[in-house]
Amino acid sequence: MKNSERILLQFKDDEQKGFRLLYDSFYDSLVLFATQFIGEAEEAADIVQECFVDFWVNRPLSFFSGKAWVSELFTKYSSPGG
């Protein structure tokens, strides 16, 4: 089973555990990704952290409706105003 499928199943079973798995699985990759645009790892980490908070507060579960939700996550949070 792919990691993205595990995250989806975990979210359906327990949102907090699903979010933790999502965070643990993608935080580092998103920070590296954001650092390419920002130029500073610390600032990129702050932005990614804010995005995860926003994600948790708003719980955009529509992201999880398609198979490309991981790429949607990167796209959403790499655009200005994410």
Rosetta blueprint (number, residue, H / E / L):
1 M L
2 K L
3 N H
4 S H
5 E H
6 R H
7 I H
8 L H
9 L H
10 Q H
11 F H
12 K H
13 D H
14 D L
15 E H
16 Q H
17 K H
18 G H
19 F H
20 R H
21 L H
22 L H
23 Y H
24 D H
25 S H
26 F H
27 Y H
28 D H
29 S H
30 L H
31 V H
32 L H
33 F H
34 A H
35 T H
36 Q H
37 F H
38 I H
39 G L
40 E L
41 A H
42 E H
43 E H
44 A H
45 A H
46 D H
47 I H
48 V H
49 Q H
50 E H
51 C H
52 F H
53 V H
54 D H
55 F H
56 W H
57 V H
58 N H
59 R L
60 P L
61 L H
62 S H
63 F H
64 F H
65 S H
66 G L
67 K L
68 A L
69 W H
70 V H
71 S H
72 E H
73 L H
74 F H
75 T H
76 K H
77 Y H
78 S H
79 S L
80 P L
81 G L
82 G L
